[in-house]
Protein backbone atom coordinates (compact mmCIF):
# COMPACT_ATOMS: atom_id res chain seq x y z
CA UNK A 1 0.00 0.00 0.00
CA UNK A 2 1.32 3.45 -0.90
CA UNK A 3 1.61 5.93 1.91
CA UNK A 4 0.74 9.55 1.21
CA UNK A 5 3.11 11.96 2.92
CA UNK A 6 1.78 15.43 3.51
CA UNK A 7 4.07 18.31 4.27
CA UNK A 8 2.89 21.05 6.60
CA UNK A 9 3.91 24.58 5.65
CA UNK A 10 4.81 27.36 8.07
CA UNK A 11 3.44 30.85 7.45
CA UNK A 12 5.92 33.54 8.45
CA UNK A 13 4.92 37.20 8.58
CA UNK A 14 7.18 40.03 7.45
CA UNK A 15 8.54 42.08 10.36
CA UNK A 16 9.81 45.62 9.88
CA UNK A 17 13.05 46.80 11.47
CA UNK A 18 11.02 48.54 14.20
CA UNK A 19 9.34 45.23 15.11
CA UNK A 20 6.00 46.08 13.49
CA UNK A 21 4.27 43.18 11.72
CA UNK A 22 1.95 44.75 9.12
CA UNK A 23 -0.23 41.67 8.56
CA UNK A 24 -0.97 41.42 12.30
CA UNK A 25 -1.94 45.10 12.31
CA UNK A 26 -4.21 44.42 9.33
CA UNK A 27 -5.88 41.41 10.97
CA UNK A 28 -6.31 43.36 14.22
CA UNK A 29 -8.04 46.15 12.27
CA UNK A 30 -10.72 43.78 10.97
CA UNK A 31 -14.08 43.13 12.57
CA UNK A 32 -13.44 40.35 15.15
CA UNK A 33 -15.36 37.58 13.34
CA UNK A 34 -13.62 38.38 10.05
CA UNK A 35 -10.23 38.47 11.80
CA UNK A 36 -10.93 35.03 13.29
CA UNK A 37 -11.88 33.70 9.86
CA UNK A 38 -8.66 35.08 8.35
CA UNK A 39 -6.63 33.32 11.07
CA UNK A 40 -8.51 30.08 10.34
CA UNK A 41 -7.71 30.48 6.66
CA UNK A 42 -4.03 30.93 7.49
CA UNK A 43 -4.19 27.58 9.30
CA UNK A 44 -5.72 26.00 6.17
CA UNK A 45 -2.88 27.54 4.15
CA UNK A 46 -0.35 25.91 6.49
CA UNK A 47 -2.06 22.54 5.93
CA UNK A 48 -2.53 22.78 2.15
CA UNK A 49 0.45 24.96 1.27
CA UNK A 50 0.94 25.60 -2.42
CA UNK A 51 -1.96 23.25 -3.24
CA UNK A 52 -4.54 25.71 -1.85
CA UNK A 53 -6.76 27.04 -4.64
CA UNK A 54 -10.07 28.85 -5.19
CA UNK A 55 -12.07 29.91 -3.33
CA UNK A 56 -9.24 30.43 -0.79
CA UNK A 57 -6.33 31.29 -3.06
CA UNK A 58 -5.97 32.61 -6.59
CA UNK A 59 -2.96 33.04 -8.84
CA UNK A 60 -2.37 36.67 -9.75
CA UNK A 61 0.67 36.27 -12.02
CA UNK A 62 4.11 34.69 -12.23
CA UNK A 63 3.63 32.38 -9.24
CA UNK A 64 2.23 35.12 -6.99
CA UNK A 65 -0.96 34.10 -5.20
CA UNK A 66 -3.42 36.01 -3.07
CA UNK A 67 -5.16 34.60 -0.02
CA UNK A 68 -8.89 35.27 -0.23
CA UNK A 69 -11.23 35.28 2.76
CA UNK A 70 -14.94 35.65 2.06
CA UNK A 71 -17.12 36.84 4.93
CA UNK A 72 -20.70 37.69 4.06
CA UNK A 73 -20.57 39.84 0.94
CA UNK A 74 -16.98 40.99 1.63
CA UNK A 75 -13.80 39.40 0.31
CA UNK A 76 -10.60 40.27 2.16
CA UNK A 77 -7.33 39.74 0.30
Secondary structure, 3 states (H helix, E strand, C coil): CCCCCCCCCCCCCCCCCCCCCHHHHHHHHCCHHHHHHHHHHHHHHHHHHHHCCCCCEEEEECCEEEECEEECCEEEC
